[in-house]
């Protein structure tokens, strides 16, 4: 792990994995998450794939200072600062789930530095024209966003409780980390993977090292105007989503596919929201080395 200090005095924590001379890929975690989320359990496989993978804790998660009131677009300067500190001029960026909007923001606002964007199982903007934003979401997700719409005084105590329950579940049975969400069989199969369960144990404790604040601010950022328009994107974008996703429903992916200029689109007809580490690595390699 390394840290940098931003121009406004915040700390950002990041990690690198793989080949130091490999193709640079910024991997942006979901909601909730941290720099340990989504990484591959075998660093040698990452190195042999020819990738230099950089992950970081969004503000309020892990070891990164909270940035209250942050918007999705505010991640751009943070990622640029990390890239500058690491001497990386050009890079690929991929975000999954709650990291998807952030990846699009980086592609939109750093076109001179971003070679390609991967936006996987991502929500669409909450004000997306023609989209019923909550339709198709599991009721657990719908309830959470209802807390966020009610304000911080409602959301914070509810997510504090959710954090306590997540820590209990990951200790007893990592496969139950998502609680009462009615997941499709494809997602349950991923959660049954021992490698995934070990990553969940490590990542869950770290993502909540400061409590619920990263999660709180992610929810508010996703439900607010993102600070950029997806129509701004001019770099190559690959949009990928699962047909059976109950967290970022297919309609969100359909909307992004129709509104991100010149995007390539893959609908994974057999998938939900989750993928195995090896499948993630394969997709990362395709994205960064294309």
Backbone as CSV, one residue per row, in Angstrom:
resi,resn,N_x,N_y,N_z,CA_x,CA_y,CA_z,C_x,C_y,C_z
1,UNK,0.835,-1.200,0.000,0.000,0.000,0.000,0.864,1.243,0.000
2,UNK,0.440,2.250,-0.744,1.072,3.556,-0.721,0.018,4.613,-0.468
3,UNK,0.460,5.812,-0.138,-0.466,6.923,0.061,0.098,8.166,-0.615
4,UNK,-0.796,9.045,-1.004,-0.409,10.373,-1.466,-1.293,11.383,-0.748
5,UNK,-0.881,12.629,-0.781,-1.691,13.717,-0.236,-2.193,14.562,-1.393
6,UNK,-3.490,14.848,-1.400,-4.076,15.658,-2.457,-3.809,17.137,-2.218
7,UNK,-4.102,17.938,-3.216,-3.852,19.375,-3.091,-4.696,20.025,-2.000
8,UNK,-5.825,19.397,-1.632,-6.647,19.944,-0.558,-6.382,19.257,0.784
9,UNK,-5.279,18.500,0.868,-4.835,17.977,2.150,-5.383,16.630,2.549
10,UNK,-6.096,15.935,1.659,-6.607,14.613,1.982,-5.566,13.535,1.678
11,UNK,-5.709,12.410,2.351,-4.880,11.242,2.068,-5.646,10.278,1.174
12,UNK,-4.974,9.752,0.148,-5.527,8.703,-0.699,-4.622,7.481,-0.579
13,UNK,-5.217,6.332,-0.306,-4.463,5.080,-0.213,-4.673,4.271,-1.486
14,UNK,-3.586,3.681,-1.979,-3.660,2.898,-3.202,-2.781,1.667,-3.069
15,UNK,-2.968,0.714,-3.981,-2.114,-0.467,-4.063,-1.826,-0.774,-5.520
16,UNK,-0.693,-1.415,-5.750,-0.329,-1.886,-7.082,-0.149,-3.396,-7.062
17,UNK,-0.442,-4.026,-8.181,-0.222,-5.467,-8.330,0.190,-5.741,-9.769
18,UNK,0.900,-6.854,-9.962,1.259,-7.270,-11.316,2.651,-6.853,-11.720
19,UNK,2.819,-6.585,-12.999,4.102,-6.278,-13.618,4.322,-4.759,-13.608
20,UNK,5.370,-4.272,-12.930,5.614,-2.823,-12.911,5.784,-2.224,-14.301
21,UNK,6.158,-3.049,-15.271,6.315,-2.574,-16.641,5.126,-2.959,-17.524
22,UNK,4.066,-3.471,-16.898,2.903,-3.907,-17.653,1.991,-2.761,-18.047
23,UNK,0.915,-3.102,-18.739,-0.063,-2.107,-19.170,-0.808,-1.568,-17.953
24,UNK,-0.767,-0.254,-17.704,-1.407,0.298,-16.505,-2.934,0.255,-16.596
25,UNK,-3.554,-0.232,-15.534,-5.011,-0.323,-15.453,-5.452,0.146,-14.075
26,UNK,-6.238,1.220,-14.027,-6.862,1.640,-12.779,-8.176,0.878,-12.636
27,UNK,-8.297,0.138,-11.537,-9.471,-0.688,-11.274,-10.248,-0.030,-10.137
28,UNK,-11.469,0.444,-10.424,-12.263,1.218,-9.468,-13.328,0.330,-8.841
29,UNK,-13.281,0.247,-7.516,-14.143,-0.693,-6.787,-15.603,-0.263,-6.767
30,UNK,-16.453,-1.217,-6.383,-17.884,-0.977,-6.318,-18.299,-0.330,-5.016
31,UNK,-19.616,-0.359,-4.754,-20.211,0.271,-3.571,-20.943,-0.776,-2.736
32,UNK,-20.489,-1.000,-1.499,-19.271,-0.482,-0.888,-18.061,-1.271,-1.383
33,UNK,-16.858,-0.783,-1.078,-15.650,-1.474,-1.511,-14.410,-0.782,-0.997
34,UNK,-13.270,-1.202,-1.491,-11.998,-0.579,-1.122,-10.936,-1.052,-2.101
35,UNK,-9.703,-0.657,-1.867,-8.615,-0.995,-2.787,-8.366,-2.499,-2.852
36,UNK,-8.847,-3.267,-1.869,-8.678,-4.716,-1.874,-9.790,-5.423,-2.633
37,UNK,-10.848,-4.703,-2.962,-12.008,-5.318,-3.623,-11.700,-5.558,-5.099
38,UNK,-12.082,-6.715,-5.592,-11.939,-7.003,-7.009,-10.551,-7.404,-7.441
39,UNK,-9.579,-7.425,-6.532,-8.234,-7.832,-6.925,-8.178,-9.340,-7.111
40,UNK,-7.161,-9.783,-7.786,-6.996,-11.222,-7.999,-6.214,-11.816,-6.834
41,UNK,-6.601,-13.014,-6.360,-5.896,-13.593,-5.206,-4.477,-14.063,-5.512
42,UNK,-4.123,-14.190,-6.795,-2.798,-14.674,-7.171,-2.045,-13.573,-7.920
43,UNK,-1.159,-12.825,-7.237,-0.437,-11.735,-7.907,0.400,-12.202,-9.095
44,UNK,0.853,-13.462,-9.059,1.661,-13.962,-10.172,0.843,-14.047,-11.453
45,UNK,-0.422,-14.398,-11.330,-1.284,-14.433,-12.516,-1.448,-13.035,-13.116
46,UNK,-1.541,-12.044,-12.251,-1.667,-10.667,-12.735,-0.391,-10.262,-13.463
47,UNK,0.756,-10.632,-12.900,2.034,-10.295,-13.520,2.166,-10.975,-14.880
48,UNK,1.822,-12.266,-14.930,1.937,-12.998,-16.191,0.948,-12.498,-17.240
49,UNK,-0.128,-11.863,-16.785,-1.094,-11.290,-17.731,-0.576,-10.011,-18.370
50,UNK,0.549,-9.487,-17.883,1.127,-8.283,-18.461,0.460,-7.003,-18.007
51,UNK,-0.142,-7.044,-16.803,-0.883,-5.892,-16.299,-0.193,-5.257,-15.104
52,UNK,-0.280,-3.965,-15.021,0.068,-3.197,-13.823,-1.243,-2.629,-13.289
53,UNK,-1.815,-3.269,-12.280,-3.143,-2.917,-11.780,-3.018,-2.000,-10.569
54,UNK,-3.673,-0.859,-10.657,-3.678,0.097,-9.544,-5.105,0.189,-9.002
55,UNK,-5.248,-0.024,-7.718,-6.535,0.153,-7.043,-6.361,1.229,-5.978
56,UNK,-7.467,1.862,-5.588,-7.371,2.841,-4.505,-8.684,2.875,-3.737
57,UNK,-8.585,3.366,-2.513,-9.769,3.549,-1.676,-10.418,4.876,-2.047
58,UNK,-11.660,4.853,-2.535,-12.363,6.123,-2.695,-12.504,6.781,-1.319
59,UNK,-12.606,8.110,-1.298,-12.643,8.803,-0.003,-13.695,8.238,0.951
60,UNK,-13.265,8.031,2.197,-14.141,7.490,3.231,-14.043,5.994,3.394
61,UNK,-13.442,5.303,2.425,-13.209,3.864,2.516,-11.759,3.609,2.924
62,UNK,-11.541,2.447,3.528,-10.184,2.011,3.803,-9.367,3.053,4.528
63,UNK,-8.276,3.497,3.877,-7.345,4.440,4.493,-7.392,5.824,3.853
64,UNK,-8.393,6.084,3.000,-8.507,7.382,2.345,-9.416,8.315,3.139
65,UNK,-8.972,9.561,3.285,-9.728,10.559,4.026,-11.104,10.786,3.402
66,UNK,-12.099,10.935,4.257,-13.438,11.226,3.744,-13.463,12.570,3.019
67,UNK,-14.259,12.641,1.960,-14.485,13.868,1.213,-15.998,14.078,1.170
68,UNK,-16.525,14.675,2.227,-17.976,14.840,2.345,-18.500,15.708,1.207
69,UNK,-19.609,15.279,0.626,-20.235,16.034,-0.451,-19.616,15.788,-1.812
70,UNK,-18.724,14.805,-1.905,-18.088,14.543,-3.199,-19.114,14.117,-4.247
71,UNK,-18.825,14.490,-5.477,-19.608,14.051,-6.630,-18.844,12.943,-7.343
72,UNK,-19.515,12.254,-8.238,-18.840,11.220,-9.013,-17.628,11.807,-9.725
73,UNK,-17.788,12.969,-10.358,-16.716,13.548,-11.163,-15.488,13.920,-10.326
74,UNK,-15.646,14.057,-9.020,-14.516,14.450,-8.179,-13.435,13.382,-8.105
75,UNK,-13.745,12.156,-8.538,-12.714,11.119,-8.550,-11.643,11.402,-9.586
76,UNK,-11.942,12.216,-10.572,-11.012,12.419,-11.687,-9.693,12.999,-11.197
77,UNK,-9.753,14.052,-10.387,-8.518,14.666,-9.911,-7.766,13.737,-8.970
78,UNK,-8.493,12.912,-8.199,-7.823,11.958,-7.307,-7.036,10.923,-8.105
79,UNK,-7.654,10.378,-9.146,-6.977,9.366,-9.960,-5.812,9.987,-10.724
80,UNK,-5.997,11.191,-11.221,-4.898,11.869,-11.906,-3.722,12.081,-10.959
81,UNK,-4.013,12.412,-9.701,-2.945,12.642,-8.724,-2.173,11.353,-8.435
82,UNK,-2.885,10.238,-8.330,-2.208,8.956,-8.104,-1.367,8.588,-9.322
83,UNK,-1.936,8.760,-10.511,-1.192,8.448,-11.731,0.068,9.308,-11.825
84,UNK,-0.047,10.584,-11.483,1.126,11.463,-11.514,2.191,10.974,-10.541
85,UNK,1.764,10.603,-9.330,2.716,10.157,-8.319,3.435,8.878,-8.748
86,UNK,2.759,8.049,-9.532,3.343,6.780,-9.986,4.046,6.906,-11.329
87,UNK,4.045,8.102,-11.899,4.705,8.308,-13.183,3.995,7.664,-14.350
88,UNK,2.671,7.554,-14.251,1.866,6.931,-15.305,1.179,8.025,-16.119
89,UNK,1.497,8.123,-17.384,0.909,9.157,-18.227,-0.386,8.676,-18.880
90,UNK,-0.380,7.463,-19.427,-1.550,6.924,-20.139,-1.969,5.629,-19.472
91,UNK,-3.277,5.400,-19.382,-3.766,4.218,-18.680,-5.188,3.880,-19.110
92,UNK,-5.553,2.632,-18.845,-6.927,2.167,-18.983,-7.602,2.298,-17.630
93,UNK,-8.909,2.522,-17.633,-9.655,2.580,-16.379,-10.881,1.690,-16.503
94,UNK,-11.103,0.894,-15.463,-12.284,0.036,-15.440,-12.972,0.184,-14.090
95,UNK,-14.272,0.340,-14.108,-15.055,0.404,-12.879,-16.225,-0.533,-12.956
96,UNK,-16.518,-1.185,-11.835,-17.652,-2.090,-11.766,-18.650,-1.640,-10.725
97,UNK,-19.933,-1.831,-11.009,-21.001,-1.482,-10.076,-20.902,0.011,-9.744
98,UNK,-20.787,0.373,-8.453,-20.662,1.785,-8.105,-19.413,2.433,-8.625
99,UNK,-18.436,1.640,-9.067,-17.249,2.198,-9.707,-17.458,2.537,-11.165
100,UNK,-18.548,2.023,-11.762,-18.807,2.270,-13.179,-18.966,3.737,-13.536
101,UNK,-19.834,4.482,-12.818,-19.950,5.914,-13.116,-18.623,6.656,-12.966
102,UNK,-17.815,6.249,-11.978,-16.530,6.902,-11.759,-15.578,6.641,-12.928
103,UNK,-15.591,5.425,-13.470,-14.765,5.137,-14.631,-15.185,5.985,-15.828
104,UNK,-16.484,6.147,-16.028,-16.966,6.989,-17.123,-16.523,8.432,-16.926
105,UNK,-16.535,8.909,-15.682,-16.105,10.280,-15.406,-14.648,10.486,-15.797
106,UNK,-13.801,9.513,-15.464,-12.373,9.629,-15.785,-12.181,9.649,-17.297
107,UNK,-12.902,8.779,-18.005,-12.799,8.773,-19.454,-13.277,10.064,-20.079
108,UNK,-14.340,10.652,-19.496,-14.887,11.886,-20.050,-13.961,13.073,-19.832
109,UNK,-13.326,13.127,-18.663,-12.578,14.322,-18.293,-11.061,14.212,-18.459
110,UNK,-10.551,13.007,-18.729,-9.114,12.835,-18.986,-8.888,12.117,-20.323
111,UNK,-9.498,12.609,-21.395,-9.383,11.882,-22.671,-7.957,11.820,-23.205
112,UNK,-7.126,12.759,-22.791,-5.742,12.763,-23.253,-4.885,11.726,-22.537
113,UNK,-5.425,11.145,-21.451,-4.639,10.188,-20.671,-5.248,8.783,-20.679
114,UNK,-6.539,8.692,-20.912,-7.241,7.405,-20.839,-7.274,6.754,-22.216
115,UNK,-6.784,5.525,-22.283,-6.766,4.801,-23.554,-8.083,4.081,-23.821
116,UNK,-8.736,3.627,-22.750,-9.976,2.857,-22.898,-10.678,2.804,-21.545
117,UNK,-12.000,2.731,-21.580,-12.815,2.651,-20.365,-13.597,1.349,-20.367
118,UNK,-13.594,0.665,-19.226,-14.491,-0.461,-19.007,-15.531,-0.067,-17.974
119,UNK,-16.780,-0.138,-18.345,-17.886,0.219,-17.448,-18.765,-1.022,-17.315
120,UNK,-18.616,-1.723,-16.200,-19.253,-3.035,-16.035,-20.316,-2.991,-14.938
121,UNK,-21.439,-3.619,-15.189,-22.580,-3.740,-14.257,-22.821,-2.430,-13.514
122,UNK,-22.876,-1.353,-14.248,-22.952,-0.008,-13.665,-24.380,0.508,-13.623
123,UNK,-24.709,1.301,-12.594,-25.974,2.034,-12.649,-25.902,3.145,-13.681
124,UNK,-27.050,3.531,-14.173,-27.182,4.701,-15.033,-27.436,5.923,-14.149
125,UNK,-27.358,7.127,-14.709,-27.714,8.317,-13.918,-29.151,8.231,-13.423
126,UNK,-29.393,8.738,-12.224,-30.721,8.611,-11.629,-31.769,9.409,-12.405
127,UNK,-31.319,10.446,-13.123,-32.246,11.261,-13.915,-32.225,10.881,-15.396
128,UNK,-31.760,9.664,-15.703,-31.676,9.223,-17.091,-33.053,9.267,-17.758
129,UNK,-33.199,9.995,-18.834,-34.505,10.091,-19.505,-35.003,8.726,-19.961
130,UNK,-36.259,8.457,-19.676,-36.894,7.234,-20.140,-36.588,6.003,-19.320
131,UNK,-35.837,6.137,-18.228,-35.463,4.987,-17.401,-36.201,5.026,-16.070
132,UNK,-36.898,3.950,-15.745,-37.460,3.768,-14.404,-36.326,3.220,-13.537
133,UNK,-35.674,4.094,-12.779,-34.369,3.800,-12.190,-34.413,2.645,-11.185
134,UNK,-35.485,2.503,-10.442,-35.569,1.458,-9.423,-36.155,0.149,-9.937
135,UNK,-36.721,0.164,-11.122,-37.365,-1.037,-11.652,-36.352,-2.157,-11.833
136,UNK,-36.694,-3.340,-11.344,-35.832,-4.500,-11.493,-34.804,-4.671,-10.396
137,UNK,-34.685,-3.678,-9.507,-33.742,-3.793,-8.398,-34.327,-4.633,-7.276
138,UNK,-33.463,-5.394,-6.618,-33.897,-6.118,-5.435,-34.398,-5.130,-4.386
139,UNK,-35.375,-5.563,-3.598,-35.993,-4.665,-2.618,-34.997,-4.169,-1.576
140,UNK,-33.922,-4.921,-1.329,-32.893,-4.461,-0.386,-32.213,-3.208,-0.931
141,UNK,-31.891,-3.208,-2.213,-31.304,-2.029,-2.849,-32.275,-0.858,-2.853
142,UNK,-33.522,-1.135,-3.176,-34.537,-0.088,-3.219,-34.656,0.572,-1.847
143,UNK,-34.637,-0.237,-0.801,-34.740,0.300,0.559,-33.537,1.194,0.884
144,UNK,-32.348,0.750,0.495,-31.142,1.547,0.772,-31.207,2.912,0.096
145,UNK,-31.594,2.941,-1.174,-31.650,4.222,-1.861,-32.772,5.094,-1.298
146,UNK,-33.804,4.465,-0.749,-34.826,5.240,-0.058,-34.273,5.933,1.175
147,UNK,-33.401,5.248,1.920,-32.742,5.879,3.070,-31.920,7.080,2.607
148,UNK,-31.198,6.916,1.497,-30.367,8.004,1.001,-31.215,9.206,0.587
149,UNK,-32.332,8.931,-0.050,-33.203,10.029,-0.468,-33.814,10.751,0.725
150,UNK,-33.925,10.044,1.862,-34.460,10.657,3.087,-33.435,11.546,3.773
151,UNK,-32.143,11.403,3.431,-31.124,12.281,3.997,-30.150,11.563,4.912
152,UNK,-29.079,12.263,5.259,-28.001,11.667,6.045,-28.465,11.198,7.412
153,UNK,-29.397,11.908,8.014,-29.857,11.518,9.345,-30.557,10.160,9.329
154,UNK,-31.081,9.762,8.178,-31.677,8.430,8.032,-30.648,7.427,7.534
155,UNK,-29.885,7.820,6.536,-28.965,6.876,5.899,-27.853,6.416,6.838
156,UNK,-27.250,7.317,7.592,-26.079,6.955,8.389,-26.386,5.866,9.417
157,UNK,-27.401,6.015,10.270,-27.640,4.926,11.231,-28.027,3.607,10.579
158,UNK,-28.724,3.671,9.445,-29.083,2.438,8.763,-27.837,1.739,8.208
159,UNK,-26.921,2.504,7.618,-25.707,1.890,7.086,-24.752,1.481,8.204
160,UNK,-24.769,2.166,9.324,-23.978,1.697,10.471,-24.440,0.304,10.889
161,UNK,-25.740,0.099,10.881,-26.273,-1.228,11.200,-25.892,-2.232,10.121
162,UNK,-25.980,-1.830,8.855,-25.613,-2.719,7.760,-24.140,-3.111,7.835
163,UNK,-23.279,-2.175,8.228,-21.857,-2.477,8.370,-21.643,-3.530,9.454
164,UNK,-22.280,-3.354,10.593,-22.134,-4.337,11.679,-22.582,-5.720,11.211
165,UNK,-23.694,-5.764,10.496,-24.203,-7.052,10.029,-23.287,-7.665,8.969
166,UNK,-22.726,-6.826,8.101,-21.816,-7.339,7.072,-20.561,-7.940,7.706
167,UNK,-20.041,-7.303,8.728,-18.858,-7.819,9.414,-19.155,-9.141,10.118
168,UNK,-20.348,-9.256,10.668,-20.746,-10.515,11.303,-20.896,-11.618,10.254
169,UNK,-21.527,-11.289,9.126,-21.762,-12.297,8.098,-20.464,-12.782,7.475
170,UNK,-19.541,-11.845,7.209,-18.307,-12.255,6.546,-17.449,-13.109,7.460
171,UNK,-17.597,-12.936,8.760,-16.873,-13.764,9.715,-17.454,-15.168,9.762
172,UNK,-18.782,-15.263,9.733,-19.451,-16.558,9.853,-19.492,-17.315,8.528
173,UNK,-19.830,-16.605,7.445,-19.991,-17.246,6.136,-19.925,-16.183,5.050
174,UNK,-18.745,-15.982,4.421,-18.622,-14.927,3.413,-19.633,-15.043,2.272
175,UNK,-20.109,-16.250,1.986,-21.089,-16.414,0.903,-22.400,-15.699,1.210
176,UNK,-22.618,-15.352,2.487,-23.853,-14.674,2.878,-23.681,-13.164,2.985
177,UNK,-22.567,-12.634,2.459,-22.225,-11.230,2.650,-23.325,-10.284,2.174
178,UNK,-24.064,-10.658,1.136,-25.089,-9.772,0.589,-26.450,-9.956,1.245
179,UNK,-26.461,-10.721,2.336,-27.653,-10.787,3.177,-28.874,-11.324,2.469
180,UNK,-29.962,-10.560,2.540,-31.264,-11.021,2.053,-31.513,-10.721,0.580
181,UNK,-30.518,-10.217,-0.118,-30.714,-9.933,-1.546,-30.988,-11.241,-2.287
182,UNK,-32.010,-11.232,-3.112,-32.419,-12.425,-3.848,-31.561,-12.544,-5.113
183,UNK,-30.382,-13.122,-4.941,-29.409,-13.192,-6.028,-29.738,-14.305,-7.012
184,UNK,-29.393,-14.117,-8.284,-29.539,-15.209,-9.252,-28.505,-16.292,-8.975
185,UNK,-28.736,-17.454,-9.523,-27.849,-18.593,-9.280,-26.409,-18.291,-9.712
186,UNK,-26.229,-17.536,-10.777,-24.878,-17.216,-11.245,-24.083,-16.478,-10.175
187,UNK,-24.713,-15.558,-9.468,-24.025,-14.824,-8.412,-23.757,-15.714,-7.204
188,UNK,-24.681,-16.588,-6.892,-24.470,-17.497,-5.752,-23.301,-18.438,-6.021
189,UNK,-23.137,-18.837,-7.267,-22.015,-19.705,-7.615,-20.687,-18.972,-7.428
190,UNK,-20.631,-17.694,-7.786,-19.407,-16.917,-7.577,-19.097,-16.811,-6.093
191,UNK,-20.107,-16.532,-5.276,-19.895,-16.374,-3.838,-19.481,-17.681,-3.165
192,UNK,-19.746,-18.803,-3.794,-19.339,-20.096,-3.235,-17.870,-20.409,-3.487
193,UNK,-17.212,-19.635,-4.336,-15.806,-19.861,-4.671,-14.931,-19.526,-3.460
194,UNK,-14.095,-20.457,-2.971,-13.243,-20.180,-1.799,-12.330,-18.973,-1.986
195,UNK,-11.817,-18.767,-3.195,-10.957,-17.613,-3.444,-11.732,-16.306,-3.273
196,UNK,-12.973,-16.285,-3.743,-13.817,-15.106,-3.588,-14.094,-14.865,-2.107
197,UNK,-14.345,-15.929,-1.373,-14.640,-15.781,0.046,-13.454,-15.216,0.823
198,UNK,-12.243,-15.633,0.458,-11.067,-15.085,1.128,-10.912,-13.598,0.816
199,UNK,-11.137,-13.216,-0.420,-11.066,-11.803,-0.782,-12.122,-10.997,-0.030
200,UNK,-13.295,-11.572,0.142,-14.359,-10.883,0.877,-13.970,-10.673,2.333
201,UNK,-13.347,-11.669,2.937,-12.913,-11.515,4.335,-11.941,-10.340,4.464
202,UNK,-10.953,-10.314,3.582,-9.937,-9.266,3.663,-10.526,-7.890,3.328
203,UNK,-11.327,-7.847,2.276,-11.821,-6.562,1.806,-12.877,-5.940,2.693
204,UNK,-13.735,-6.754,3.293,-14.835,-6.201,4.087,-14.327,-5.476,5.311
205,UNK,-13.369,-6.060,6.006,-12.813,-5.384,7.174,-12.153,-4.064,6.786
206,UNK,-11.451,-4.075,5.658,-10.731,-2.867,5.262,-11.666,-1.779,4.754
207,UNK,-12.686,-2.147,3.987,-13.558,-1.117,3.429,-14.289,-0.340,4.521
208,UNK,-14.521,-0.997,5.661,-15.238,-0.334,6.750,-14.321,0.095,7.887
209,UNK,-13.033,0.266,7.581,-12.075,0.662,8.616,-12.457,1.995,9.264
210,UNK,-13.145,2.858,8.512,-13.581,4.156,9.051,-15.081,4.189,9.330
211,UNK,-15.722,3.040,9.295,-17.166,3.022,9.450,-17.866,3.100,8.101
212,UNK,-19.066,3.676,8.051,-19.871,3.627,6.822,-19.653,4.778,5.857
213,UNK,-18.669,5.671,6.120,-18.679,6.963,5.433,-18.448,6.869,3.933
214,UNK,-17.584,5.982,3.483,-17.415,5.840,2.039,-18.696,5.405,1.370
215,UNK,-19.407,4.464,1.995,-20.678,3.951,1.491,-21.721,5.067,1.469
216,UNK,-21.799,5.832,2.557,-22.734,6.961,2.629,-22.505,7.916,1.465
217,UNK,-21.263,8.310,1.282,-20.968,9.316,0.253,-21.112,8.760,-1.157
218,UNK,-20.838,7.466,-1.342,-21.097,6.850,-2.640,-22.580,6.900,-2.981
219,UNK,-23.431,6.535,-2.027,-24.872,6.542,-2.287,-25.343,7.929,-2.689
220,UNK,-24.911,8.951,-1.941,-25.317,10.312,-2.280,-24.788,10.729,-3.647
221,UNK,-23.543,10.346,-3.964,-22.954,10.738,-5.244,-23.673,10.083,-6.413
222,UNK,-24.042,8.814,-6.263,-24.710,8.097,-7.351,-26.112,8.638,-7.582
223,UNK,-26.781,9.081,-6.513,-28.148,9.591,-6.631,-28.212,11.063,-7.024
224,UNK,-27.085,11.760,-6.960,-27.031,13.181,-7.318,-26.562,13.323,-8.766
225,UNK,-26.635,14.519,-9.336,-26.005,14.738,-10.641,-24.522,14.373,-10.567
226,UNK,-24.043,13.660,-11.571,-22.679,13.127,-11.541,-21.615,14.178,-11.799
227,UNK,-21.981,15.316,-12.334,-21.005,16.367,-12.612,-20.421,16.319,-14.008
228,UNK,-20.888,15.402,-14.814,-20.491,15.303,-16.222,-21.625,14.607,-16.950
229,UNK,-21.588,14.654,-18.271,-22.598,14.003,-19.097,-21.935,12.837,-19.831
230,UNK,-22.581,11.680,-19.837,-21.975,10.533,-20.519,-21.787,10.802,-22.012
231,UNK,-22.546,11.759,-22.541,-22.401,12.104,-23.957,-21.059,12.764,-24.251
232,UNK,-20.328,13.198,-23.208,-19.012,13.805,-23.396,-17.958,12.794,-23.851
233,UNK,-18.195,11.519,-23.572,-17.145,10.510,-23.783,-16.775,10.389,-25.255
234,UNK,-15.457,10.430,-25.508,-14.932,10.261,-26.854,-13.902,9.139,-26.931
235,UNK,-13.424,8.667,-25.780,-12.477,7.554,-25.777,-13.261,6.249,-25.922
236,UNK,-12.611,5.174,-26.354,-13.322,3.899,-26.489,-13.859,3.418,-25.135
237,UNK,-15.096,2.984,-25.131,-15.755,2.498,-23.914,-16.333,1.116,-24.185
238,UNK,-16.073,0.186,-23.268,-16.707,-1.125,-23.326,-17.691,-1.218,-22.173
239,UNK,-18.951,-1.378,-22.499,-20.012,-1.526,-21.498,-20.388,-2.993,-21.432
240,UNK,-20.415,-3.526,-20.217,-20.725,-4.937,-20.032,-21.682,-5.069,-18.851
241,UNK,-22.712,-5.916,-19.006,-23.651,-6.108,-17.906,-24.329,-7.464,-18.027
242,UNK,-24.820,-7.935,-16.885,-25.447,-9.239,-16.820,-26.952,-9.157,-17.003
243,UNK,-27.494,-10.107,-17.728,-28.928,-10.104,-18.010,-29.770,-10.337,-16.760
244,UNK,-29.173,-10.956,-15.729,-29.945,-11.319,-14.541,-29.552,-10.504,-13.312
245,UNK,-28.923,-9.378,-13.527,-28.450,-8.532,-12.430,-29.640,-7.908,-11.693
246,UNK,-29.650,-8.050,-10.363,-30.718,-7.441,-9.566,-30.203,-6.244,-8.759
247,UNK,-28.927,-5.891,-8.923,-28.353,-4.733,-8.231,-28.220,-3.541,-9.182
248,UNK,-27.693,-3.781,-10.356,-27.724,-2.796,-11.450,-28.472,-3.461,-12.599
249,UNK,-29.778,-3.341,-12.621,-30.596,-4.117,-13.562,-30.237,-3.864,-15.031
250,UNK,-30.634,-4.834,-15.843,-30.315,-4.784,-17.272,-30.738,-3.472,-17.921
251,UNK,-31.837,-2.893,-17.486,-32.301,-1.645,-18.096,-31.282,-0.524,-17.940
252,UNK,-30.496,-0.550,-16.854,-29.447,0.455,-16.672,-28.358,0.267,-17.725
253,UNK,-27.934,-0.978,-17.924,-26.948,-1.248,-18.955,-27.456,-0.904,-20.337
254,UNK,-28.736,-1.213,-20.598,-29.324,-0.873,-21.895,-29.277,0.639,-22.131
255,UNK,-29.579,1.415,-21.073,-29.584,2.869,-21.219,-28.172,3.382,-21.499
256,UNK,-27.199,2.900,-20.742,-25.816,3.326,-20.981,-25.364,2.934,-22.389
257,UNK,-25.719,1.723,-22.807,-25.333,1.264,-24.136,-25.887,2.176,-25.223
258,UNK,-27.073,2.710,-24.986,-27.713,3.565,-25.986,-27.240,5.011,-25.929
259,UNK,-26.600,5.418,-24.828,-26.307,6.835,-24.632,-24.828,7.185,-24.500
260,UNK,-23.958,6.192,-24.316,-22.519,6.457,-24.337,-22.062,6.378,-25.791
261,UNK,-21.505,7.451,-26.330,-21.176,7.474,-27.770,-20.225,6.351,-28.181
262,UNK,-20.599,5.666,-29.241,-19.731,4.676,-29.911,-19.215,3.585,-28.978
263,UNK,-19.994,3.235,-27.969,-19.571,2.188,-27.039,-19.707,0.813,-27.681
264,UNK,-18.796,-0.078,-27.307,-18.999,-1.487,-27.603,-19.710,-2.096,-26.405
265,UNK,-20.604,-3.033,-26.668,-21.506,-3.514,-25.624,-21.518,-5.031,-25.606
266,UNK,-21.426,-5.581,-24.391,-21.589,-7.016,-24.201,-22.648,-7.244,-23.139
267,UNK,-23.688,-7.972,-23.510,-24.691,-8.404,-22.542,-24.396,-9.860,-22.224
268,UNK,-24.020,-10.118,-20.983,-23.702,-11.480,-20.566,-25.005,-12.159,-20.164
269,UNK,-25.548,-12.959,-21.071,-26.880,-13.523,-20.882,-26.957,-14.511,-19.724
270,UNK,-25.829,-15.082,-19.316,-25.863,-16.054,-18.231,-25.475,-15.497,-16.885
271,UNK,-25.162,-14.207,-16.804,-24.571,-13.642,-15.592,-25.531,-12.731,-14.847
272,UNK,-25.158,-12.481,-13.594,-25.820,-11.475,-12.778,-24.873,-10.307,-12.570
273,UNK,-24.543,-10.050,-11.299,-23.723,-8.889,-10.955,-22.255,-9.251,-10.759
274,UNK,-21.960,-10.510,-10.441,-20.629,-10.914,-9.989,-19.927,-11.809,-11.005
275,UNK,-18.585,-11.792,-10.936,-17.757,-12.664,-11.761,-16.643,-13.255,-10.900
276,UNK,-16.073,-14.364,-11.326,-14.973,-14.973,-10.600,-13.695,-14.152,-10.809
277,UNK,-12.703,-14.300,-9.916,-11.440,-13.570,-10.098,-10.766,-13.855,-11.441
278,UNK,-10.774,-15.107,-11.883,-10.130,-15.420,-13.156,-10.846,-14.751,-14.325
279,UNK,-12.165,-14.687,-14.259,-12.908,-14.019,-15.329,-12.636,-12.518,-15.309
280,UNK,-12.557,-11.938,-14.114,-12.189,-10.529,-14.016,-10.830,-10.282,-14.647
281,UNK,-9.863,-11.144,-14.338,-8.514,-10.974,-14.870,-8.515,-11.065,-16.389
282,UNK,-9.249,-12.018,-16.920,-9.349,-12.171,-18.372,-9.908,-10.903,-19.020
283,UNK,-10.960,-10.342,-18.434,-11.574,-9.142,-18.984,-10.656,-7.928,-18.832
284,UNK,-9.941,-7.858,-17.704,-8.989,-6.765,-17.509,-7.899,-6.802,-18.585
285,UNK,-7.436,-8.001,-18.874,-6.377,-8.135,-19.883,-6.902,-7.740,-21.263
286,UNK,-8.090,-8.207,-21.605,-8.675,-7.837,-22.894,-8.830,-6.325,-23.017
287,UNK,-9.223,-5.680,-21.936,-9.475,-4.247,-21.949,-8.183,-3.449,-22.071
288,UNK,-7.186,-3.809,-21.259,-5.963,-3.026,-21.186,-5.007,-3.274,-22.337
289,UNK,-5.058,-4.474,-22.920,-4.093,-4.829,-23.954,-4.682,-4.821,-25.360
290,UNK,-5.907,-4.401,-25.455,-6.591,-4.410,-26.752,-5.934,-3.451,-27.725
